[in-house]
Structures are given as C-alpha cells and as structure tokens.
Amino acid sequence: GDIFESLAGAIYMDSGMSLETVWQVYYPMMRPLIEKFSANVPRSPVRELLEMEPETAKFSPAERTYDGKVRVTVEVVGKGKFKGVGRSYRIAKSAAARRALRSLKANQPQVPNS
C-alpha cells in the first residue's frame, strides 16, 4: 500500500500535479478491482441495519466495561437487544449492528425460488 501511494504521489508531482495523468497510469492497472468493487460496494453494518430497520433500531450510549472496553447495545423494537464490545464506540456499535443483522436475517422468512 505504501509503495502504491508513493508511486501515485511521484506521478502526481512529476506531472505538474495532474490528477488526470495519475488516472491515466493507475486506471488500466486498477480497472478490474474498481469494477468489482463498484458492482458490490460494501456497506457498514450500522448503515445496513438502519436501512433495514429505520424506525425501530435504537443504539444506546457507550458504557465502559471493567476492562476498559466499550459496550454498546442496539435494540430493534420487538425483535431483540444486541450487544457489541470493542476498543471504541465505533467498533462496539458496529459489532452490535452485525449481531442484530445476523439475527434478523436468520429470522427472515425464506422466499422459495420459482
């Protein structure tokens, strides 16, 4: 990653700060990965949960655990409470959202293939 970034910086500086030139070099190399990523952009678990349950998913404020970590609970009204723990509020919130998503997706009715 550092080499990749250094090369982009060198091209940018050597080309008189031309972003167009950087893209002319990098796009042919990166095209397959850019297209793959663009076809399936990953979403954060928090965003996915809030899109799935916009009215019912409520995150608690952070709580400190005895070992210095952070705990966050997300309640999906009528569907359960899910806890996440991490080094920061962001990580704990994401962990709670992943647990909620796992449970919600497991409990969704399966649609048969036609």
C-alpha positions as CSV (number, residue, x, y, z in Angstrom):
1,G,0.0,0.0,0.0
2,D,2.8,2.4,0.9
3,I,4.6,1.7,-2.4
4,F,1.4,2.2,-4.4
5,E,0.7,5.5,-2.6
6,S,4.3,6.7,-3.1
7,L,4.2,5.9,-6.8
8,A,0.9,7.8,-7.2
9,G,2.5,10.8,-5.4
10,A,5.6,10.7,-7.6
11,I,3.5,10.6,-10.8
12,Y,1.4,13.5,-9.4
13,M,4.4,15.6,-8.6
14,D,6.3,14.8,-11.8
15,S,3.3,15.5,-14.0
16,G,2.9,19.0,-12.5
17,M,0.2,18.0,-10.1
18,S,-2.0,16.4,-12.8
19,L,-4.6,14.1,-11.4
20,E,-5.5,13.2,-15.0
21,T,-2.0,11.8,-15.5
22,V,-2.2,9.7,-12.3
23,W,-5.5,8.2,-13.5
24,Q,-4.0,7.5,-17.0
25,V,-1.4,5.4,-15.3
26,Y,-3.5,3.8,-12.5
27,Y,-6.8,3.2,-14.1
28,P,-5.6,0.5,-16.5
29,M,-3.9,-1.4,-13.6
30,M,-6.9,-0.9,-11.3
31,R,-9.8,-1.3,-13.7
32,P,-10.7,-4.9,-12.7
33,L,-10.7,-4.1,-9.0
34,I,-12.5,-0.8,-9.4
35,E,-15.3,-2.6,-11.5
36,K,-15.5,-5.5,-9.0
37,F,-15.7,-3.1,-6.0
38,S,-18.3,-0.8,-7.8
39,A,-20.5,-3.7,-8.5
40,N,-20.7,-4.7,-4.9
41,V,-19.9,-1.7,-2.6
42,P,-19.6,-2.9,1.0
43,R,-21.9,-1.2,3.4
44,S,-21.2,-0.7,7.1
45,P,-23.3,-2.9,9.4
46,V,-24.7,0.2,11.1
47,R,-25.9,1.7,7.9
48,E,-27.3,-1.6,6.7
49,L,-29.2,-2.1,10.0
50,L,-30.6,1.5,9.9
51,E,-31.7,1.0,6.3
52,M,-33.4,-2.4,7.3
53,E,-35.0,-1.1,10.5
54,P,-35.1,2.8,10.2
55,E,-37.8,3.3,12.8
56,T,-37.0,0.5,15.3
57,A,-33.2,0.3,15.7
58,K,-32.0,2.4,18.6
59,F,-28.4,2.5,19.8
60,S,-27.5,3.0,23.4
61,P,-24.8,5.4,24.6
62,A,-21.4,3.8,25.2
63,E,-20.8,2.0,28.5
64,R,-17.3,1.3,29.8
65,T,-16.6,-2.3,30.8
66,Y,-14.4,-3.2,33.8
67,D,-11.5,-4.0,31.5
68,G,-11.7,-0.6,29.8
69,K,-13.5,-1.6,26.6
70,V,-16.7,0.0,25.3
71,R,-20.1,-1.8,25.2
72,V,-23.0,-0.6,23.0
73,T,-26.5,-2.1,22.8
74,V,-28.8,-1.8,19.9
75,E,-32.4,-2.5,20.5
76,V,-34.6,-3.4,17.5
77,V,-38.0,-2.8,18.9
78,G,-40.0,-6.1,19.0
79,K,-37.0,-8.1,17.7
80,G,-34.4,-8.1,20.5
81,K,-31.4,-6.4,22.1
82,F,-27.9,-7.0,20.7
83,K,-24.7,-6.1,22.4
84,G,-21.3,-5.2,20.9
85,V,-18.0,-4.7,22.6
86,G,-14.8,-3.0,21.2
87,R,-11.9,-0.7,21.9
88,S,-14.0,2.3,20.8
89,Y,-17.7,3.4,20.5
90,R,-17.5,3.0,16.7
91,I,-16.2,-0.6,16.9
92,A,-18.7,-1.6,19.6
93,K,-21.6,-0.1,17.7
94,S,-20.5,-1.9,14.5
95,A,-20.3,-5.2,16.5
96,A,-23.8,-4.7,17.9
97,A,-25.2,-4.0,14.5
98,R,-23.5,-7.1,13.0
99,R,-25.1,-9.2,15.7
100,A,-28.5,-7.7,15.1
101,L,-28.2,-8.2,11.3
102,R,-27.2,-11.8,11.8
103,S,-30.2,-12.5,14.0
104,L,-32.7,-10.5,11.8
105,K,-31.5,-12.2,8.6
106,A,-31.7,-15.7,10.2
107,N,-35.3,-15.0,11.2
108,Q,-36.5,-13.6,7.8
109,P,-38.9,-15.9,6.0
110,Q,-37.2,-17.6,3.1
111,V,-38.7,-17.0,-0.4
112,P,-38.7,-20.1,-2.5
113,N,-37.0,-20.0,-5.9
114,S,-39.5,-20.0,-8.8
